[in-house]
Amino acid sequence: MPEKLYTVPQVCEMFGVSRSTMVRWMSTGKIRSFKIGQRRRIPESAIQEVIDGAA
């Protein structure tokens, strides 16, 4: 079963952060993301890694 992918706005809402914060997290490697065409997607496992790292 393929991993669930989230959009940047969805993940911003999950973490309660702004788009600029999410862009900074992606550029510094705090959260993994990749591009599909012109759009960025964040895998569910990357979200879990951030949650586990914050605990």
A tleap script that builds the chain and sets N, CA, C and O, in Angstrom:
source leaprc.protein.ff14SB
mol = sequence {
  NMET PRO GLU LYS LEU TYR THR VAL PRO GLN
  VAL CYS GLU MET PHE GLY VAL SER ARG SER
  THR MET VAL ARG TRP MET SER THR GLY LYS
  ILE ARG SER PHE LYS ILE GLY GLN ARG ARG
  ARG ILE PRO GLU SER ALA ILE GLN GLU VAL
  ILE ASP GLY ALA CALA
}
set mol.1.N position { 0.853 -1.182 0.000 }
set mol.1.CA position { 0.000 0.000 0.000 }
set mol.1.C position { 0.897 1.243 0.000 }
set mol.1.O position { 1.793 1.352 0.837 }
set mol.2.N position { 0.671 2.173 -0.920 }
set mol.2.CA position { 1.516 3.369 -1.004 }
set mol.2.C position { 1.368 4.260 0.234 }
set mol.2.O position { 0.320 4.298 0.878 }
set mol.3.N position { 2.435 4.959 0.535 }
set mol.3.CA position { 2.425 5.859 1.686 }
set mol.3.C position { 1.571 7.091 1.385 }
set mol.3.O position { 1.570 7.594 0.261 }
set mol.4.N position { 0.854 7.565 2.384 }
set mol.4.CA position { 0.018 8.756 2.226 }
set mol.4.C position { 0.916 9.984 2.100 }
set mol.4.O position { 1.898 10.129 2.829 }
set mol.5.N position { 0.566 10.857 1.172 }
set mol.5.CA position { 1.302 12.092 0.940 }
set mol.5.C position { 0.428 13.280 1.303 }
set mol.5.O position { -0.784 13.267 1.088 }
set mol.6.N position { 1.055 14.302 1.854 }
set mol.6.CA position { 0.332 15.505 2.276 }
set mol.6.C position { 0.874 16.722 1.541 }
set mol.6.O position { 2.041 16.758 1.152 }
set mol.7.N position { 0.017 17.713 1.357 }
set mol.7.CA position { 0.440 18.974 0.756 }
set mol.7.C position { 1.066 19.846 1.843 }
set mol.7.O position { 0.900 19.590 3.035 }
set mol.8.N position { 1.778 20.865 1.414 }
set mol.8.CA position { 2.395 21.795 2.368 }
set mol.8.C position { 1.330 22.464 3.248 }
set mol.8.O position { 1.510 22.516 4.465 }
set mol.9.N position { 0.224 22.981 2.680 }
set mol.9.CA position { -0.796 23.591 3.558 }
set mol.9.C position { -1.383 22.612 4.582 }
set mol.9.O position { -1.679 23.006 5.710 }
set mol.10.N position { -1.553 21.352 4.204 }
set mol.10.CA position { -2.077 20.361 5.149 }
set mol.10.C position { -1.120 20.184 6.326 }
set mol.10.O position { -1.551 20.131 7.478 }
set mol.11.N position { 0.172 20.094 6.036 }
set mol.11.CA position { 1.160 19.882 7.099 }
set mol.11.C position { 1.307 21.148 7.948 }
set mol.11.O position { 1.513 21.058 9.158 }
set mol.12.N position { 1.206 22.307 7.331 }
set mol.12.CA position { 1.226 23.562 8.098 }
set mol.12.C position { 0.103 23.569 9.127 }
set mol.12.O position { 0.301 23.960 10.277 }
set mol.13.N position { -1.070 23.134 8.701 }
set mol.13.CA position { -2.214 23.090 9.618 }
set mol.13.C position { -1.985 22.073 10.736 }
set mol.13.O position { -2.315 22.336 11.891 }
set mol.14.N position { -1.424 20.920 10.398 }
set mol.14.CA position { -1.155 19.886 11.414 }
set mol.14.C position { -0.250 20.405 12.524 }
set mol.14.O position { -0.491 20.151 13.704 }
set mol.15.N position { 0.800 21.139 12.132 }
set mol.15.CA position { 1.784 21.614 13.099 }
set mol.15.C position { 1.482 23.015 13.621 }
set mol.15.O position { 2.127 23.480 14.561 }
set mol.16.N position { 0.506 23.687 13.019 }
set mol.16.CA position { 0.164 25.039 13.459 }
set mol.16.C position { 1.260 26.048 13.158 }
set mol.16.O position { 1.521 26.950 13.954 }
set mol.17.N position { 1.902 25.893 11.998 }
set mol.17.CA position { 2.973 26.805 11.601 }
set mol.17.C position { 2.610 27.480 10.278 }
set mol.17.O position { 1.725 27.028 9.552 }
set mol.18.N position { 3.312 28.564 9.987 }
set mol.18.CA position { 3.061 29.290 8.736 }
set mol.18.C position { 3.744 28.582 7.569 }
set mol.18.O position { 4.590 27.707 7.752 }
set mol.19.N position { 3.357 28.983 6.385 }
set mol.19.CA position { 3.967 28.427 5.171 }
set mol.19.C position { 5.463 28.739 5.136 }
set mol.19.O position { 6.261 27.888 4.741 }
set mol.20.N position { 5.849 29.939 5.543 }
set mol.20.CA position { 7.269 30.302 5.526 }
set mol.20.C position { 8.079 29.433 6.489 }
set mol.20.O position { 9.219 29.078 6.193 }
set mol.21.N position { 7.500 29.092 7.631 }
set mol.21.CA position { 8.172 28.185 8.559 }
set mol.21.C position { 8.336 26.808 7.928 }
set mol.21.O position { 9.398 26.197 8.043 }
set mol.22.N position { 7.294 26.315 7.261 }
set mol.22.CA position { 7.364 25.003 6.625 }
set mol.22.C position { 8.409 24.997 5.513 }
set mol.22.O position { 9.147 24.024 5.363 }
set mol.23.N position { 8.475 26.069 4.739 }
set mol.23.CA position { 9.488 26.167 3.681 }
set mol.23.C position { 10.881 26.126 4.302 }
set mol.23.O position { 11.774 25.464 3.771 }
set mol.24.N position { 11.074 26.820 5.412 }
set mol.24.CA position { 12.371 26.795 6.105 }
set mol.24.C position { 12.688 25.392 6.606 }
set mol.24.O position { 13.822 24.933 6.469 }
set mol.25.N position { 11.710 24.704 7.184 }
set mol.25.CA position { 11.928 23.332 7.659 }
set mol.25.C position { 12.342 22.423 6.509 }
set mol.25.O position { 13.229 21.585 6.668 }
set mol.26.N position { 11.703 22.585 5.348 }
set mol.26.CA position { 12.032 21.751 4.192 }
set mol.26.C position { 13.429 22.074 3.670 }
set mol.26.O position { 14.181 21.166 3.318 }
set mol.27.N position { 13.780 23.347 3.617 }
set mol.27.CA position { 15.088 23.735 3.071 }
set mol.27.C position { 16.234 23.356 4.005 }
set mol.27.O position { 17.344 23.099 3.539 }
set mol.28.N position { 15.987 23.317 5.315 }
set mol.28.CA position { 17.043 22.947 6.258 }
set mol.28.C position { 17.083 21.446 6.536 }
set mol.28.O position { 17.989 20.961 7.212 }
set mol.29.N position { 16.106 20.718 6.017 }
set mol.29.CA position { 16.087 19.272 6.207 }
set mol.29.C position { 15.391 18.811 7.474 }
set mol.29.O position { 15.455 17.631 7.818 }
set mol.30.N position { 14.726 19.723 8.174 }
set mol.30.CA position { 13.989 19.306 9.379 }
set mol.30.C position { 12.854 18.351 9.029 }
set mol.30.O position { 12.515 17.461 9.809 }
set mol.31.N position { 12.262 18.549 7.832 }
set mol.31.CA position { 11.216 17.651 7.364 }
set mol.31.C position { 11.498 17.310 5.895 }
set mol.31.O position { 11.809 18.182 5.085 }
set mol.32.N position { 11.381 16.035 5.584 }
set mol.32.CA position { 11.627 15.582 4.208 }
set mol.32.C position { 10.435 15.921 3.328 }
set mol.32.O position { 9.283 15.869 3.760 }
set mol.33.N position { 10.738 16.268 2.087 }
set mol.33.CA position { 9.690 16.510 1.099 }
set mol.33.C position { 10.265 16.234 -0.278 }
set mol.33.O position { 11.479 16.110 -0.441 }
set mol.34.N position { 9.400 16.139 -1.252 }
set mol.34.CA position { 9.849 15.960 -2.629 }
set mol.34.C position { 8.823 16.582 -3.557 }
set mol.34.O position { 7.694 16.878 -3.164 }
set mol.35.N position { 9.243 16.771 -4.795 }
set mol.35.CA position { 8.368 17.413 -5.777 }
set mol.35.C position { 7.741 16.376 -6.695 }
set mol.35.O position { 8.389 15.424 -7.133 }
set mol.36.N position { 6.475 16.588 -6.969 }
set mol.36.CA position { 5.758 15.858 -8.016 }
set mol.36.C position { 5.319 16.947 -8.985 }
set mol.36.O position { 4.399 17.711 -8.694 }
set mol.37.N position { 5.970 17.015 -10.125 }
set mol.37.CA position { 5.724 18.124 -11.038 }
set mol.37.C position { 6.201 19.407 -10.387 }
set mol.37.O position { 7.360 19.511 -9.985 }
set mol.38.N position { 5.315 20.383 -10.281 }
set mol.38.CA position { 5.657 21.669 -9.666 }
set mol.38.C position { 5.252 21.743 -8.193 }
set mol.38.O position { 5.484 22.757 -7.534 }
set mol.39.N position { 4.651 20.675 -7.679 }
set mol.39.CA position { 4.108 20.717 -6.314 }
set mol.39.C position { 4.912 19.856 -5.346 }
set mol.39.O position { 5.389 18.776 -5.696 }
set mol.40.N position { 5.050 20.356 -4.129 }
set mol.40.CA position { 5.778 19.658 -3.099 }
set mol.40.C position { 4.835 18.767 -2.298 }
set mol.40.O position { 3.703 19.150 -2.002 }
set mol.41.N position { 5.310 17.579 -1.954 }
set mol.41.CA position { 4.539 16.639 -1.128 }
set mol.41.C position { 5.412 16.172 0.033 }
set mol.41.O position { 6.633 16.066 -0.086 }
set mol.42.N position { 4.761 15.898 1.146 }
set mol.42.CA position { 5.450 15.451 2.349 }
set mol.42.C position { 4.880 14.095 2.730 }
set mol.42.O position { 3.679 13.976 2.973 }
set mol.43.N position { 5.735 13.059 2.786 }
set mol.43.CA position { 5.238 11.729 3.132 }
set mol.43.C position { 4.871 11.636 4.614 }
set mol.43.O position { 5.427 12.344 5.454 }
set mol.44.N position { 3.940 10.764 4.907 }
set mol.44.CA position { 3.479 10.569 6.283 }
set mol.44.C position { 4.632 10.195 7.212 }
set mol.44.O position { 4.659 10.621 8.366 }
set mol.45.N position { 5.583 9.403 6.718 }
set mol.45.CA position { 6.721 8.992 7.546 }
set mol.45.C position { 7.576 10.196 7.952 }
set mol.45.O position { 8.145 10.203 9.044 }
set mol.46.N position { 7.673 11.212 7.092 }
set mol.46.CA position { 8.446 12.409 7.436 }
set mol.46.C position { 7.765 13.188 8.556 }
set mol.46.O position { 8.431 13.742 9.431 }
set mol.47.N position { 6.441 13.226 8.525 }
set mol.47.CA position { 5.678 13.895 9.589 }
set mol.47.C position { 5.908 13.165 10.910 }
set mol.47.O position { 6.118 13.795 11.947 }
set mol.48.N position { 5.866 11.837 10.867 }
set mol.48.CA position { 6.083 11.043 12.072 }
set mol.48.C position { 7.494 11.243 12.621 }
set mol.48.O position { 7.689 11.277 13.836 }
set mol.49.N position { 8.471 11.376 11.737 }
set mol.49.CA position { 9.853 11.622 12.175 }
set mol.49.C position { 9.965 12.931 12.946 }
set mol.49.O position { 10.671 12.995 13.953 }
set mol.50.N position { 9.281 13.971 12.491 }
set mol.50.CA position { 9.288 15.253 13.174 }
set mol.50.C position { 8.621 15.124 14.543 }
set mol.50.O position { 9.124 15.646 15.538 }
set mol.51.N position { 7.499 14.433 14.583 }
set mol.51.CA position { 6.781 14.222 15.846 }
set mol.51.C position { 7.647 13.435 16.828 }
set mol.51.O position { 7.757 13.802 17.998 }
set mol.52.N position { 8.251 12.367 16.354 }
set mol.52.CA position { 9.108 11.541 17.233 }
set mol.52.C position { 10.336 12.302 17.715 }
set mol.52.O position { 10.785 12.119 18.847 }
set mol.53.N position { 10.873 13.155 16.854 }
set mol.53.CA position { 12.044 13.945 17.226 }
set mol.53.C position { 11.731 15.033 18.219 }
set mol.53.O position { 12.600 15.449 18.986 }
set mol.54.N position { 10.491 15.503 18.213 }
set mol.54.CA position { 10.085 16.578 19.118 }
set mol.54.C position { 9.770 16.075 20.519 }
set mol.54.O position { 9.715 16.860 21.465 }
set mol.55.N position { 9.565 14.773 20.654 }
set mol.55.CA position { 9.181 14.217 21.962 }
set mol.55.C position { 10.350 14.079 22.900 }
set mol.55.O position { 10.182 13.627 24.033 }
savepdb mol mol.pdb
quit
